[in-house]
Structure formats: structure tokens, C-alpha cells
Amino acid sequence: MARDRSKIPFNLVEYVTQLVDRFDRRKKPMAIQIKTAAEIEKMRISGIALRKVHNAVKAVVKPGATTMDMERAAQAVVDELGCKAAFKGYHGYPAVLCTSVNHEVIHGIPSEKGVLKEGDIVSVDCGVVVDGYFSDAAVTYPVGNVSPAVAKLLKVTEASLYAAIDKAVVGGRLFDIGNAVQTMCEKEGYGVVREFVGHGIGRNMHEDPQVPNYGQAGKGPRLKAGMVLAIEPMINAGTHEVKVLEDGWTAVTTDGSMSAHFEHTVAITKDGPVILTL
């Protein structure tokens, strides 16, 4: 689940800190948590459970299925595994999954009315908690056969995720990650969403740092072993601009263009990036 940069921060301490910062030009360091090897192993186990949820949902995606059919499949696996759905109840969110169709960017709410059609795409974002540790991952699926233009959007967005992951290395800079996404996707004429970003993750779903999908390479905090990030390009076929619908959750492209979303939870280690949600 992407972090919304436009809303009040998720905890009061962070909110008060930002208020103080408005009157203090000095920069305060972000509270980036470094995980131990044991903690990363627990997150890997969480990621394995999450992948099982995604696999069950993928099997449901076809013309005529509803996004609520996908939700029921996800809930069944969560119940079977005995893990906790990370999104359900989070700030009032009502479902296990976020299911965003076509021009919906993220945080679409599953519904019996959300009937998938041939040529649609559906972005499925999900998180689980196992033994107190979160994992978060997203995939955009084609529904049946899609147009070449839509297939390219999915291919490039997913490729940009792996290009970003390749930059998640000890000694690099945080904005190297977003720059990899921005460079690849803007080269193809796509819009890189600004309002929603990736994030740190661990015992909480949203931790420091925020991980934007844009930025200047060589800038931002130095990347260190033990950081764990949810890296998640959200890429629009048209404008980068989005708006949130009246339900307070569903974000859509302002021009009605298609949008794709891919995400993995990634640990930075001395041996390179390790994807925990494969």
C-alpha cells in the first residue's frame, strides 16, 4: 500500500515534528530503522505468505470475475495461513486487497460491481503481517488479451521496478532508486505518479524513509545494510497527475489514462538487494 504524501502523517509524533520543522530550518534526520538478519528472515517468511495470497488472486483474474471474487480468494488464503491482512482496518480501509482497474492508480476497493472485462488491467496490492512483521507487494495483471500499448505499459513499469531494485545497494543514495524508475518510464512518455510513494517497512507498514519514484541520482540518505524498503512504481500512460475519488481511497488518473503498479519488499544487504516477496 503506497504512502500518500498529501495527507497528515500516520502518527502524531511525526505530525508534531513536521510542525516544528516549519519553524526550524535545520534538517532533522529521518528515523530509518536498520533490521537485523533475524528480522529480515522474519520479513522473508511474511513475504512467502504474501506470495501465496497473490498466487491465489492471480488464478481468479479473468473476464467476468469481479474484484470481490479476488478479495474472497485473498481472504481465504489469509485465513488458511493464519496471518493478518495488513490493509484491512488500516485507517479504516475495508478490505484485504486494493484492486485498481484501468485508470485507477491505487487503493481501489473490491466490489461485486467491479466486473473485469477482456482488455482490462487490474492492479492488485496486498500486505500481510506474520509474527509482527509486514510485507507488501503489488502486481498489475492483464485481463485476457490487452492492446499492445497496454502490454507495453505493464512491461515497462515492471522493468522499472527491477531497475530500481538494482539501485538498492549499500553505499548508494535513496534517490538513485526513484531516478531509475523516472528515467526508464519518462523515456517512454509515461507519467510518474508523485502523490504516492514507496516506503520503509518492518514492524510497521509505513516507516521512514519515503521512497519516491523520481528524483536526482546521487541525492538522499545513504543506503545501508539492514534497510528494508517497499519499492513500488506507479506509472500512468498519460499525465502523472492523479485525484482521489469521493470514497476517500481510490486514486485515478486525471486524464483517464491506464495506470500500472508493481511492488516488492526489498532488503538491502552487504551482498546486494534481496527481494523478500518473491
KOLBAMI-149023 format. One record per residue: residue in one letter; y negated, x, z negated of N, C-alpha, C, O, CB in turn. Coordinates in steps of 0.02 Angstrom, whole numbers, padded with zeros to 5 digits, always signed. Each point is the difference from the previous one (the first is absolute). Glycine has a CB too. Example, Ala and Ser with C-alpha at 12.3 -4.5 7.8 and 13.67 -1.06 7.14 Angstrom:
# KOLBAMI-149023
A+00284+00660-00390-00059-00045+00000-00060+00045+00000+00001+00052-00033+00058-00147-00029
S-00112+00077+00098-00059+00042-00003-00055-00039-00037-00055+00025-00008+00087+00034+00116
***
This chain:
# KOLBAMI-149023
M+00059+00043+00000-00059-00043+00000-00062+00044+00000-00010+00040-00046+00072-00132-00015
A-00103+00085+00112-00058+00043+00007-00052-00015-00054-00004-00056-00026+00024+00062+00149
R-00058+00045-00140-00054-00009-00048-00062-00024+00037-00018+00028+00051+00066+00063-00126
D-00080-00142+00047-00060-00030+00029-00060+00036-00028-00015-00005-00059+00071-00108+00073
R-00091+00150+00029-00056+00040-00023-00062-00043-00015-00047+00024-00031+00091+00071+00097
S-00044-00159-00043-00060-00041-00006-00003-00038-00066-00052-00028-00016+00053+00017+00139
K+00054+00010-00161+00002-00039-00061-00013+00043-00062+00002+00062+00004+00078-00140+00051
I-00093+00045-00111-00007+00036-00063+00065+00038-00013+00054-00026+00014-00135-00061-00061
P+00077+00148+00021+00061+00039-00013+00049-00038-00044-00018-00049-00032-00049+00153+00043
F+00129-00080-00011+00054-00038-00029+00004+00004-00076+00038-00037-00031+00022+00055+00135
N-00099+00025-00136+00000+00001-00073-00070+00010-00026-00042+00029+00034+00159+00014-00035
L-00129-00066-00060-00067-00001-00028-00027+00070-00010-00060+00013+00011+00087-00120-00066
V+00016+00154+00035-00023+00068-00011-00029+00029+00065-00053+00031-00001+00140-00015-00089
E-00051-00027+00146-00024+00026+00063-00066-00033+00019-00045+00032+00027+00164-00009+00009
Y-00124-00088-00049-00061-00037+00017-00060+00028-00039-00053+00013+00029+00122-00116-00005
V-00060+00112-00090-00055+00027-00041-00018+00070+00023-00059+00017+00002+00098-00087-00099
T+00011+00109+00114-00013+00068+00024-00043+00000+00062-00047+00040+00006+00156-00003-00054
Q-00095-00083+00094-00040-00004+00061-00071-00023-00015-00047+00023+00032+00151-00048+00033
L-00112-00020-00114-00067-00021-00019-00040+00060-00027-00059+00009+00017+00102-00124-00043
V-00011+00155-00016-00033+00059-00027-00019+00048+00056-00054+00030-00001+00118-00043-00107
D-00019+00020+00157-00011+00047+00055-00062-00019+00041-00031+00043+00031+00153-00021-00027
R-00139-00085-00004-00059-00022+00038-00064+00031-00029-00050+00007+00035+00108-00114-00006
F-00055+00125-00093-00058+00028-00033+00009+00075-00014-00041+00030-00035+00017-00142-00015
D+00076+00140+00077+00016+00070-00013+00022+00032+00065+00053-00017+00026-00020-00007-00146
R-00072+00069+00147+00014+00030+00065+00059+00049-00003+00027+00019+00052-00147-00033-00022
R+00138+00034-00090+00055+00048-00006+00066-00033+00017+00013-00057-00022-00076+00120-00066
K+00105-00030+00126+00064-00027+00020+00051+00007-00057+00005+00053-00031-00030-00024+00152
K+00062-00082-00134+00053+00002-00050+00067+00007+00036+00010-00032+00051-00078-00039-00132
P+00112+00113+00056+00065+00010+00034+00042-00064-00003-00002-00037-00048-00002+00159+00019
M+00043-00133+00083+00047-00055+00000+00059+00016-00045+00017+00058-00010-00052-00090+00127
A+00065-00020-00145+00057+00009-00045+00064-00001+00039+00040-00047-00006-00103-00006-00089
I+00073+00103+00136+00060+00004+00042+00059+00024-00043-00003+00054-00029-00066-00031+00133
Q+00121-00064-00108+00057+00015-00043+00051+00043+00038+00017-00015+00058-00036-00092-00122
I+00042+00159+00032+00051+00043+00027+00067-00021-00029+00008-00002-00061-00090+00099+00075
K+00131-00113+00029+00065-00022-00023+00048+00059-00007-00004+00049+00036-00014-00159+00021
T+00062+00104-00106+00052+00050-00008+00056-00013+00051+00001-00052+00033-00029+00064-00156
A+00073+00036+00129+00057-00009+00045+00041-00061-00021+00026-00036+00042-00023+00160-00020
A+00004-00134-00088+00038-00058-00025-00033-00065+00018+00033-00049+00017+00009+00119-00111
E-00109-00072+00091-00036-00060+00019+00006-00014+00075+00007-00057+00020-00087+00077-00115
I+00076+00032+00134+00007-00009+00073+00070-00025+00016+00008-00041+00046-00091+00133-00025
E+00133-00069-00057+00068-00025+00011+00004-00074-00017+00033-00038+00036+00014+00152-00062
K-00080-00136-00027-00001-00071-00016-00035-00040+00055+00021-00056+00016-00021+00084-00139
M-00052-00001+00151-00035-00034+00055+00043-00001+00063-00004-00048+00039-00106+00084-00087
R+00151+00015+00058+00046-00001+00057+00051-00056-00009+00016-00034+00049-00030+00158-00034
I+00038-00134-00075+00048-00054-00013-00034-00068+00012+00031-00045+00028+00030+00117-00113
S-00123-00077+00064-00039-00061+00014-00007-00010+00075+00005-00056+00025-00067+00070-00133
G+00049+00040+00143-00008-00003+00073+00064-00021+00035-00003-00035+00051-00083+00122-00059
I+00143-00067-00017+00065-00020+00029+00008-00076-00008+00022-00034+00047+00029+00148-00073
A-00068-00140-00032+00004-00072-00011-00047-00037+00048+00018-00051+00028+00012+00070-00149
L-00089+00008+00129-00049-00032+00046+00025+00000+00071-00010-00049+00036-00082+00085-00111
R+00125+00017+00096+00026+00002+00069+00053-00054+00010+00005-00028+00054-00028+00152-00049
K+00062-00138-00056+00049-00054+00006-00034-00067+00010+00025-00043+00037+00054+00108-00110
V-00135-00075+00040-00039-00062+00010-00025-00003+00072+00007-00052+00033-00041+00051-00154
H+00006+00055+00144-00026+00001+00069+00056-00012+00051-00010-00036+00048-00080+00115-00084
N+00148-00050+00025+00055-00010+00047+00021-00073+00004+00016-00025+00054+00023+00142-00078
A-00039-00151-00034+00019-00071-00001-00053-00041+00037+00018-00047+00036+00042+00064-00145
V-00122+00000+00100-00054-00038+00033+00002+00011+00076-00009-00047+00038-00062+00056-00142
K+00083+00053+00124+00002+00016+00072+00052-00043+00036-00011-00020+00057-00024+00137-00083
A+00091-00131-00007+00053-00040+00031-00020-00072+00012+00030-00035+00041+00052+00109-00097
V-00134-00096+00022-00023-00070+00006-00051-00008+00056-00011-00056+00025+00032+00040-00148
V-00054+00070+00142-00055-00004+00048+00026-00016+00070+00033+00040+00032-00098+00043-00101
K+00049-00143+00091+00019-00023+00067-00040-00063+00016-00025-00033-00045+00142+00082+00034
P-00122-00066+00075-00036-00062+00017+00030-00061-00035+00061-00008-00002-00091+00059+00114
G-00013-00092-00140+00022-00060-00034+00005+00008-00075-00001-00050-00036+00061+00021+00137
A-00054+00090-00125+00000+00012-00073-00070-00010-00028-00049+00005+00037+00146+00076-00025
T-00101-00095-00076-00065-00006-00032-00011+00060-00046+00047+00034-00020-00042-00160+00027
T-00068+00137-00023-00014+00054-00047+00028-00017-00070+00012+00045-00040-00116-00014+00106
M+00114-00095-00080+00032-00019-00063+00074+00017+00001+00029+00015-00052-00114-00106+00036
D+00117+00087+00075+00069+00023+00006+00005+00074-00020+00047+00021-00033-00025-00106+00125
M-00071+00123-00071-00002+00072-00016-00010+00009-00076+00032+00043-00030-00079-00017+00144
E+00003-00066-00142-00012+00003-00072+00063-00015-00040+00016+00035-00048-00134-00070+00068
R+00156-00016+00002+00061-00017-00036+00052+00056+00005+00035+00014-00049-00057-00135+00072
A+00026+00154+00035+00046+00056+00007-00019+00057-00046+00044+00031-00031-00024-00064+00150
A-00085+00046-00125-00023+00053-00044+00014-00016-00073+00024+00042-00038-00113-00013+00121
Q+00075-00090-00102+00010-00021-00070+00074+00005-00018+00017+00020-00056-00116-00096+00063
A+00144+00059+00039+00071+00003-00013+00023+00071-00015+00040+00011-00046-00023-00110+00120
V-00043+00147-00037+00019+00070-00012-00029+00025-00065+00033+00035-00038-00027-00016+00162
V-00069-00036-00138-00030+00020-00063+00041-00027-00059+00013+00036-00048-00127-00036+00103
D+00135-00063-00050+00041-00029-00053+00067+00035-00006+00024+00014-00055-00080-00124+00074
E+00087+00125+00039+00065+00033+00000-00003+00069-00031+00045+00020-00037-00015-00084+00139
L-00083+00101-00087-00007+00069-00025-00025+00002-00072+00008+00051-00034-00031-00015+00151
G-00007-00090-00140-00025-00001-00068-00065+00040-00009-00017+00020-00055+00133-00033+00017
C-00152+00024+00094-00063+00035-00005-00057-00052-00004+00012-00060+00001+00035+00160+00064
K-00107-00076-00069-00059-00043-00005-00040+00002+00065-00011+00054+00027+00007-00036-00152
A-00017-00076+00149-00044-00002+00058-00070+00021-00022-00030-00030-00044+00098-00062+00097
A-00094+00145-00022-00063+00029-00023-00060-00044+00016-00049-00001-00038+00099+00112+00054
F-00048-00148+00040-00058-00038+00021-00006-00067-00035-00055-00022-00015+00062+00079+00124
K+00049-00089-00122+00000-00069-00025-00033-00003-00069+00022+00032-00047+00082-00057+00113
G-00159-00013-00070-00038-00005-00061-00054+00052-00008-00039-00003-00047+00139-00044-00002
Y-00103+00096+00095-00050+00053-00004-00069-00028+00017-00013-00018+00057+00100+00105-00026
H-00130-00092-00081-00065-00032+00008+00006-00070+00030-00044-00023+00036-00007+00136-00022
G+00107-00146-00031+00010-00069+00023+00033-00007+00067+00007-00056+00025-00104+00029-00090
Y+00117+00083+00096+00033-00007+00066+00066-00038-00009+00037+00013-00047-00089+00096+00088
P+00067-00158+00005+00054-00047-00014+00069+00017+00028+00045-00041-00007-00133-00040+00006
A+00098+00139+00031+00063+00012+00036+00026+00070-00010-00036+00045-00023+00001-00129+00107
V+00099+00094-00065+00031+00065+00000-00027+00043+00057-00013+00059-00008+00117-00108-00043
L-00112+00017+00109-00022+00035+00061-00072-00017+00017-00027-00051-00020+00145+00049+00060
C-00148+00047-00002-00058-00016+00041+00026-00003+00072+00029+00048+00024-00114+00008-00104
T+00073-00113+00114+00024-00009+00069-00060-00017+00043-00026-00055-00003+00141+00016-00036
S-00136+00087+00080-00062-00007+00038+00017-00003+00075+00029+00048+00027-00095+00013-00117
V+00048-00116+00122+00022-00013+00069-00058+00011+00049-00055-00026-00009+00140-00057-00034
N-00071+00121+00095-00046+00010+00056-00067+00029-00022-00004+00060-00014+00059-00154+00072
H-00108+00054-00061-00067+00025-00017-00011+00006-00075-00053+00023-00022+00011-00074+00126
E+00092+00030-00143-00004+00011-00072+00015+00073-00015+00051+00027+00021-00017-00148-00045
V-00078+00152-00013+00005+00073-00012+00047+00014-00058+00049+00037+00007-00165-00021+00038
I+00101-00045-00103+00041+00009-00060-00007-00060-00046-00045-00041+00009+00033+00166+00000
H+00057-00128-00058-00003-00049-00055+00009-00072+00022-00023-00046-00034-00051+00125-00025
G+00107-00089+00117+00016-00068+00020+00053-00029-00047+00046+00034-00021-00073-00006+00141
I+00019-00092-00137+00043-00032-00049+00056-00038+00037-00014-00039+00045-00082+00028-00127
P+00160+00022+00064+00055-00035+00033-00008-00076-00006-00024-00026-00050+00099+00123+00025
S-00052-00132+00079-00009-00072+00002+00053-00031+00045+00023+00031+00048-00147-00019-00067
E+00144-00074+00004+00045-00037+00044-00034-00015+00067+00033-00011+00050+00023-00040-00151
K-00123+00050+00101-00037-00013+00061-00006+00062+00045-00020-00006+00058-00043-00082-00120
G+00080+00145+00035-00006+00062+00038+00061+00012+00044+00041+00042-00016-00112+00005-00074
V+00076-00084+00144+00058+00004+00045-00011+00056+00051-00051+00001+00035+00074-00125-00050
L+00023+00170+00019-00005+00056+00046+00019-00021+00070+00047-00038+00011-00022+00118-00104
K-00063-00053+00142+00011-00016+00070+00015+00064+00039-00019+00055-00021-00057-00156+00013
E+00111+00093+00063+00012+00056+00046-00066+00034+00018-00048-00033+00020+00151-00025+00026
G-00104+00124-00054-00061+00037+00017-00047+00012-00058-00047+00039+00006+00058-00087+00105
D+00003+00016-00168-00040+00014-00060+00018+00068-00029+00049+00031+00019-00055-00154-00043
I-00036+00145-00022+00018+00056-00044-00012-00024-00072-00044-00041-00013+00015+00130+00102
V+00069-00062-00135-00009-00017-00071+00004+00063-00042+00049+00036+00002+00000-00151+00018
S-00101+00127-00058-00002+00057-00046+00027-00022-00067-00023-00048-00030-00077+00098+00091
V+00149-00013-00086+00033-00016-00063-00015+00057-00049+00021+00057+00009+00070-00123+00050
D-00127+00048-00111-00018+00048-00053+00035-00023-00064-00002-00059-00017-00111+00088+00071
C+00144+00018-00090+00036-00018-00060+00001+00059-00048-00002+00058+00020+00073-00139+00045
G-00068+00064-00129+00007+00052-00051+00048-00025-00054+00005-00060-00012-00120+00103+00035
V+00149+00004-00055+00044-00017-00056-00013+00049-00057-00029+00053+00008+00117-00101+00070
V-00064+00027-00138-00004+00043-00059+00071+00008-00027+00035-00049-00012-00154+00011-00015
V+00141+00100+00019+00065+00016-00029-00011+00050-00057-00029+00053+00010+00089-00074+00101
D-00037+00003-00170-00006+00044-00058-00072+00021-00012-00013+00057-00020+00130-00017+00040
G-00163-00085-00006-00071+00013-00014-00037+00036+00055-00060+00014-00008+00091-00012-00107
Y+00001+00013+00172-00033+00037+00053-00003-00042+00064+00049-00031+00020-00009+00138-00071
F-00099-00105+00083-00014-00040+00059+00018+00039+00064-00002+00061+00002-00090-00119-00064
S+00109+00019+00113+00004+00025+00069-00032-00052+00045-00001-00059-00018+00108+00127-00005
D-00132-00047+00080-00040-00043+00044+00011+00022+00072-00006+00059+00015-00081-00079-00106
A+00103-00028+00135+00012+00018+00070-00014-00061+00044+00007-00057-00022+00079+00143-00011
A-00105-00072+00095-00015-00054+00048+00025+00019+00069+00002+00059+00019-00103-00092-00086
V+00120-00018+00105+00023+00008+00069-00027-00059+00040-00003-00056-00025+00109+00118-00011
T-00126-00049+00098-00018-00054+00046+00057-00009+00051+00018+00047+00035-00143-00024-00050
Y+00152-00084+00017+00056-00014+00044-00022-00041+00061-00041-00045-00007+00118+00049-00093
P-00049+00011+00158-00009-00044+00058+00046-00060-00008+00056+00007-00025-00088+00090+00100
V+00009-00155-00054+00042-00060-00001+00025-00012+00072-00038-00022+00043-00027-00029-00142
G+00128+00066+00111+00026-00004+00068-00034+00053+00043-00010+00056-00022+00033-00178+00009
N-00039+00104+00074-00032+00046+00047-00076-00007-00005-00027-00055+00002+00126+00048+00075
V-00132+00064-00083-00073+00000-00003-00028+00033+00062+00036+00034+00036-00034-00032-00162
S-00066-00011+00138-00032+00029+00059-00003+00076-00007+00003+00027-00056-00072-00131+00072
P+00063+00140+00040-00005+00073-00003-00059+00023-00043+00004+00050-00035+00048-00044+00148
A-00108-00043-00110-00059+00020-00039+00014-00005-00075-00020+00043-00038-00054-00082+00132
V+00109-00014-00114+00016-00009-00071+00052+00052-00022-00004+00027-00054-00021-00151+00064
A+00074+00137+00033+00051+00050-00016-00033+00069-00010+00020+00038-00044+00066-00103+00110
K-00137+00080-00026-00035+00064-00007-00038+00003-00066+00000+00051-00034-00010-00043+00159
L-00021-00064-00144-00036-00002-00064+00047+00017-00058-00017+00039-00044-00062-00125+00091
L+00139+00056-00046+00048+00013-00053+00023+00073+00001+00005+00032-00052+00033-00151+00057
K-00024+00144+00055+00024+00069+00007-00052+00050-00025+00017+00047-00036+00052-00082+00134
V-00132+00026-00079-00052+00047-00019-00014-00004-00075-00009+00051-00033-00041-00061+00148
T+00048-00051-00142-00013-00008-00072+00055+00034-00041-00015+00035-00048-00045-00143+00071
E+00122+00097-00004+00055+00032-00037-00003+00076+00007+00011+00036-00048+00060-00139+00065
A-00086+00126+00044-00006+00073+00010-00056+00029-00042+00006+00056-00025+00038-00070+00142
S-00098-00024-00124-00057+00025-00041+00020+00006-00073-00025+00045-00035-00055-00097+00115
L+00124+00008-00104+00025+00006-00068+00035+00067-00010-00012+00035-00049+00024-00160+00042
Y+00033+00142+00054+00037+00062-00008-00044+00062+00011+00012+00053-00030+00091-00113+00067
A-00154+00053+00005-00049+00055+00007-00037+00010-00065-00014+00057-00020+00002-00082+00143
A-00005-00030-00157-00034+00004-00065+00045+00031-00053-00021+00042-00039-00048-00142+00070
I+00133+00078-00032+00047+00028-00049+00007+00075+00009+00006+00036-00050+00056-00146+00049
D-00063+00134+00062+00005+00072+00013-00057+00039-00032+00006+00060-00013+00053-00086+00120
K-00114-00008-00120-00058+00033-00031+00002-00002-00077-00043+00029-00033-00024-00059+00134
A+00116-00005-00129+00005-00006-00072+00036+00061-00029+00058-00004-00021-00056-00122+00030
V-00037+00183-00008+00031+00064-00020-00043+00034-00053-00061-00009-00003+00112+00021+00118
V-00017+00026-00157-00034+00038-00052-00053+00046+00031+00014+00037+00047+00089-00042-00120
G-00163+00002+00046-00055+00041+00025-00044-00034+00051-00055+00024+00014+00127+00072-00036
G-00048-00152+00050-00041-00037+00047-00053-00040-00037-00006+00003-00061+00102-00009+00140
R-00135-00032-00040-00052-00042-00028+00017-00073+00013+00033-00017+00049-00119+00108-00033
L+00063-00134-00061+00017-00071+00005-00020-00030+00066+00038-00039+00029-00052+00031-00151
F-00045+00025+00147-00024-00032+00062+00035+00027+00063-00009-00028+00054-00100+00012-00110
D+00149+00069+00048+00042+00022+00056+00047-00056+00020+00016-00009+00059-00023+00129-00098
I+00029-00159-00011+00048-00054+00012-00032-00055+00043+00027-00019+00051+00030+00044-00160
G-00115-00049+00087-00033-00052+00038-00025+00023+00067+00000-00038+00049-00033-00012-00155
N+00012+00113+00110-00024+00026+00063+00055+00000+00053-00014-00012+00059-00068+00083-00121
A+00144-00059+00041+00056-00001+00047+00009-00070+00030+00012-00007+00059+00044+00100-00124
V-00063-00144+00023+00005-00069+00023-00057-00016+00047+00010-00025+00055+00048-00008-00160
Q-00119+00048+00083-00059-00018+00038+00000+00035+00068-00016-00032+00051-00046+00016-00157
T+00079+00079+00108-00001+00037+00063+00049-00029+00050-00017-00011+00058-00015+00114-00121
M+00093-00117+00041+00050-00026+00045-00017-00070+00025+00007-00015+00059+00078+00084-00118
C-00107-00112+00014-00009-00070+00018-00065-00013+00037-00002-00040+00047+00068+00010-00147
E-00120+00064+00081-00063-00010+00036+00004+00030+00070-00036-00023+00045-00025+00024-00154
K+00102+00049+00119+00011+00028+00067+00027-00053+00047-00013+00002+00060+00035+00110-00111
E+00016-00160+00024+00028-00054+00040-00045-00062+00004+00018-00050+00029+00095+00091-00062
G-00172-00035+00002-00048-00055+00003+00010-00053-00054-00029-00054+00004+00021+00074+00116
Y+00048-00005-00171+00015-00048-00052-00051+00005-00057-00034+00050-00009+00156-00044+00039
G-00127-00061-00069-00044-00002-00057+00038+00016-00064+00052-00029-00014-00123-00055+00072
V+00044+00132-00096+00031+00021-00063-00033-00039-00057-00060+00008-00012+00087+00108+00058
V+00011-00156-00081-00027-00043-00053-00030+00043-00055+00030+00049-00023+00055-00138+00049
R-00145+00071-00048-00036+00036-00053+00006-00034-00068+00003+00033-00052-00081+00009+00138
E+00078-00108-00087-00005-00037-00062+00061+00006-00045-00005-00011-00061-00069-00068+00120
F+00131+00095-00031+00062+00006-00038+00029+00069+00011-00002+00026+00056+00025-00150-00048
V+00004+00154-00061+00022+00070+00004+00066+00009-00038+00021-00044-00037-00142+00081+00046
G+00151+00020+00002+00058+00019-00039-00021+00022-00070-00059-00005-00018+00120+00039+00123
H-00013-00009-00144-00015+00011-00071+00054+00043-00033+00055+00007+00026-00115-00117-00029
G+00042+00138-00054+00050+00030-00042+00045-00054-00029-00019-00059-00002-00059+00155-00025
I+00137-00076+00005+00048-00049-00025+00047+00036-00049+00012+00060+00006-00018-00129+00101
G+00032+00031-00155+00046+00029-00050+00020-00053-00050+00037-00046+00017-00090+00158-00003
R+00029-00106-00075+00012-00052-00050-00045-00061+00011+00011-00053-00028+00022+00142-00053
N-00082-00080+00123-00044-00055+00021+00002-00003+00076+00011+00050+00034-00086-00037-00136
M+00065-00073+00129+00001-00007+00073-00059+00035+00032+00007+00032+00052+00054-00140-00064
H-00119+00101-00019-00060+00032+00028-00026+00052-00050-00023-00016-00054-00006-00088+00120
E+00034+00167-00046-00025+00055-00041-00047+00041+00044-00002-00008+00061+00107+00012-00133
D-00143+00041+00041-00039+00048+00038+00047+00048+00035+00054+00015-00027-00151-00024-00054
P+00078+00034+00140-00063-00013+00035+00008-00057+00051+00055-00019+00018-00087+00139-00034
Q-00025-00147+00038+00002-00042+00059+00015+00045+00060-00023+00057+00004-00059-00141-00055
V+00120+00057+00099+00021+00040+00058-00023-00036+00064+00039-00038+00029+00062+00084-00092
P-00162-00034+00085-00025-00034+00060+00035+00026+00063+00028+00054+00000-00138-00070-00056
N+00108-00025+00108+00031+00019+00064-00051+00029+00048+00007-00005+00061+00077-00085-00077
Y-00135+00121-00012-00053+00031+00040-00031+00054-00044+00013+00003-00060-00036-00109+00128
G-00017+00149-00039-00034+00051-00039+00000+00067+00035+00033+00010+00051+00000-00070-00154
Q-00070+00106+00074-00008+00067+00029+00053+00047-00028+00006+00008-00061-00129-00027+00075
A+00160+00049+00030+00051+00048-00021-00032+00056-00041-00057+00020+00014+00127-00047+00087
G-00033+00051-00151-00026+00054-00042-00042-00023-00058-00025+00041-00039+00027+00028+00138
K-00010-00135-00106-00039-00027-00055+00045-00039-00048+00057-00016+00016-00158+00009+00060
G+00074-00007-00135+00037-00038-00051+00036+00045-00048+00002+00061+00008+00011-00153+00074
P+00017+00062-00134+00036+00039-00051+00056+00042+00030+00031-00020+00050-00059-00068-00133
R+00042+00144+00053+00055+00043+00021+00066-00034-00017+00008-00027-00055-00078+00131+00039
L+00117-00104+00063+00065-00031-00012+00045+00047-00039+00003+00060+00013-00015-00126+00093
K+00047+00037-00156+00041+00039-00045+00070-00027-00003+00011-00060+00010-00112+00090-00076
A+00149+00013+00051+00069-00022-00011+00001-00050-00058-00031+00011-00051+00077+00100+00095
G-00009-00165-00034+00006-00051-00051-00043-00061+00012+00008-00052-00033+00017+00141-00045
M-00071-00085+00125-00038-00059+00020+00047-00047+00039+00042+00023+00039-00151+00043-00035
V+00102-00131-00015+00038-00049+00039-00049-00051+00028-00040-00029-00036+00144+00045-00036
L-00102-00025+00138-00049-00041+00035+00035-00054+00041+00053+00011+00029-00131+00087-00025
A+00047-00156-00002+00019-00052+00047-00046+00007+00060-00059-00017-00003+00101-00063-00088
I-00014+00105+00146-00039+00013+00061+00013-00058+00047+00058-00014+00016-00052+00141-00031
E-00060-00161+00039+00012-00062+00036-00054-00014+00053-00049-00035-00014+00106-00008-00087
P-00048+00069+00161-00046-00017+00054+00000-00075+00015+00053-00031+00007-00035+00144+00041
M-00077-00142-00044-00011-00069+00023-00045+00005+00061-00058+00017-00006+00072-00068-00112
I+00014+00036+00175-00032+00015+00064-00006-00063+00043+00049-00036+00009-00004+00154-00014
N-00106-00131+00030-00013-00059+00041-00005+00019+00073-00025+00054+00017-00034-00107-00113
A+00082+00009+00139-00005+00012+00072-00072-00001+00024-00016+00030+00051+00129-00081-00036
G-00156+00016-00051-00071-00005+00017-00044+00032-00052+00009+00058-00017+00015-00163+00079
T-00071+00066-00088-00047+00026-00049+00034+00019-00065+00053-00027-00017-00142-00043+00069
H+00058+00115-00088+00026+00018-00067-00020-00052-00052+00026+00002-00056-00032+00119+00088
E-00038-00167-00016-00028-00045-00049+00050-00056-00018+00035-00026+00043-00150+00052+00001
V+00116-00043-00108+00045-00053-00025-00040-00046-00045-00055+00015-00023+00156+00062+00031
K-00071-00135-00021-00028-00046-00049+00057-00032-00038+00056-00003+00025-00158-00020+00048
V+00088-00001-00133+00050-00032-00042-00009-00075+00004-00055-00026-00007+00059+00126-00070
L+00052-00136+00087-00002-00072+00008-00012-00035-00067-00002+00032-00053+00079-00022+00151
E-00084-00076-00095-00017-00039-00060+00054+00002-00054-00014-00015-00058-00053-00058+00131
D+00129+00092-00054+00052+00004-00052-00012+00060-00047+00035+00007-00051+00046-00061+00130
G-00130+00096-00062-00017+00056-00043+00045+00061+00009-00011+00051-00034-00032-00133-00044
W+00092+00078+00122+00048+00054+00009+00005+00024+00072-00007+00059+00014+00070-00104-00110
T-00051-00001+00142+00016+00018+00069-00059+00031+00035-00053-00031+00007+00137-00061-00004
A-00076+00156+00019-00052+00034+00038+00018-00003+00074+00058+00012+00018-00084+00065-00115
V-00023-00094+00139+00012-00006+00072-00052+00041+00038-00053+00016-00026+00101-00132+00010
T-00031+00133+00078-00048+00034+00043-00055-00049+00019+00013-00059+00012+00077+00137+00033
T-00152-00054-00043-00056-00045+00015-00001-00021+00073-00030-00051+00017-00034+00105-00108
D+00096-00016+00135+00000-00017+00071+00065-00032+00022+00009-00013+00060-00087+00107-00041
G+00124-00107-00065+00063-00032+00017+00051+00046+00032+00052-00023+00023-00116-00078-00009
S+00050+00166-00014+00048+00048+00031+00060+00011-00046-00004-00012-00060-00090+00068+00120
M+00149-00034-00031+00061+00014-00037-00011+00059-00048-00042+00043+00012+00111-00087+00084
S-00030+00044-00150-00005+00053-00050+00069+00022-00022+00045-00042-00008-00156-00002-00030
A+00120+00109+00028+00064+00028-00022-00009+00038-00065-00054+00026-00014+00093-00018+00134
H+00015-00005-00159-00003+00030-00067+00068+00033-00015+00052-00033+00000-00137-00053-00040
F+00083+00151+00027+00060+00037-00020-00017+00040-00062-00055+00026-00007+00098-00019+00127
E+00006-00002-00166-00013+00034-00064+00064+00030-00028+00054-00028+00006-00149-00052-00028
H+00086+00138-00010+00052+00031-00040-00030+00026-00065-00059+00016-00003+00125+00015+00107
T-00025-00028-00156-00017+00035-00061+00025+00072+00007+00058+00011+00014-00051-00118-00084
V-00053+00155+00060+00014+00070+00016-00016+00045-00059-00054-00004-00029+00029-00019+00150
A+00072+00066-00139-00011+00050-00052-00019+00066+00033+00031+00021+00049+00051-00078-00127
I-00133+00090+00050-00018+00066+00022+00037+00051-00043-00007+00000-00061-00108-00040+00100
T+00154+00083-00007+00039+00049-00037-00014+00069+00029-00030+00007+00053+00120-00092-00078
K-00067+00136-00011-00010+00069+00023+00038+00013+00065-00016+00048+00036+00001-00011-00155
D+00065-00079+00134+00039+00008+00061-00024-00047+00056+00033-00004+00052+00063+00038-00123
G-00152-00068+00060-00026-00044+00051+00002-00073-00023+00023-00015-00054+00013+00096+00141
P-00061-00127-00044+00000-00070-00019+00071-00030+00000+00041+00017+00042-00156-00026+00006
V+00128-00034-00096+00064-00034-00006-00012-00075+00000-00035-00026-00044+00086+00123-00020
I-00024-00132+00114-00008-00073+00004+00050-00032-00048+00060+00012+00004-00098-00005+00117
L+00012-00047-00166+00042-00030-00053+00024-00070+00018+00039-00030-00037-00102+00097-00046
T+00040-00094+00140+00016-00069+00017+00039-00006+00066-00004-00052+00034-00100+00018-00094
L+00141+00085+00077+00043-00003+00059+00065-00037-00017+00043-00008+00043-00093+00117+00000
***
